[in-house]
């Protein structure tokens, strides 16, 4: 039952937001992944950082399992993301990744000591 309700919420909210933004705008945004010149250093690091964070978060949400070793990767990618993203140096991104560095540090130390 949880999966059904979660799926309905996910699809309803996503459909509403995509409708408000415009499906053409959303499609154009996703198409950027396939354009030459998109995959430059900061976008590659950003994609890697998001994948690493998803690898940390999803097992906990789905199976209530923490793979603490993945925090070593997120520690590295969060720092690297702040460093290489001079072009997109938004305060929310800097703050989020700074907090993630702290989170990863706590989890790593907790599991090693």
N, C-alpha and C positions, 0 to 999 in steps of 0.2 A: 504494500500500500504506500509506503514511503517513496518508493521509486516513481510510482504513478503521480503522486501529488507533487514531488520535486520536478518531474518532467513537465507537468502542466504549468507549474510556476515558471520554470526556465523558458519554455516556449512562449508563454503568454507575455512575460516581461520583455524577452528579446524581440518578439514581433512588435510590441508596442513601441519600444525604443527605436527599432529599425524603421518603423513606419514614420515616426516623428522626425528622424534624421533624414529619411528618404532612402529607399532601397537602392536607387542608382548611386547615391553617395557611398553607401556601405559597400556596394559592389566595386566601385572605383577604388575604395580603400583597400579591399582585399586583392584587387588586381595589381597593386603596387608590388606585392611579393614576386610577381612574375616579370617585372620590368627590369631591363638592363640598367645597371647603376644603383639599384635599390640595396643590393647586398654589399654594402661597404662596411668598414670596420665597426662603427657604432651600431649599425642595425644587426650585424652578425652577433655581436656581444649581447645586445638587447634580447635577441631571440634565444640565445643560449641561456641567458639569465632567467628568462621567463620559463623556459623548459626545466631548468634546474629547480626553480621555486615550485613549479607544478609537481615535479617528482618528489619534493619534500611534502607538499600539502596533500596531494590526492590520496596516498596510502593511509594517511591519518583520517581523512574524511570518510573514505570508503570502507577501510578495514580496521580502523583504530590502531594502526601500526605506525611506529615512527622508525624511519630509516635514518638514524642520526648521522651516519657517515656522509650522507648527501649534503649535510650542512657545510662540509669542507668545500664542496663545489660552490654552494651559494655564497659562502663567505668570499671566495675568490671572485665570482662573477659579479657580486654586488659592488665590491671595490673597483673592479675593472670597469663596470658600467658607469660609475661616477667619473672615473678617469677619462674614458674614451668619448664620453657623450658631451663634449664641449658644445656641439651644435644644438643639442637638445637639453641643455643644462637647466631644467625646470626645477623650481624649489620642491615640488611634490616628489619628483623622481629622486632628487638628492636626499630628501628627508626619509622617504620610504626605504631606499637602499642603505642609508645610514642606520636606520632602525633594524633592517634585516642583518646587517653586519653584527650588531649587538645581539640579536636573537641567535644567530648562528654561533657566535662566540660562547654564549651561555650554554647552548645545547652541547657543543663540542667539549667544553670544560666539564660540564656535568657528567658526560659519559666517559671522559678520560681520567677523572679524579675520583 
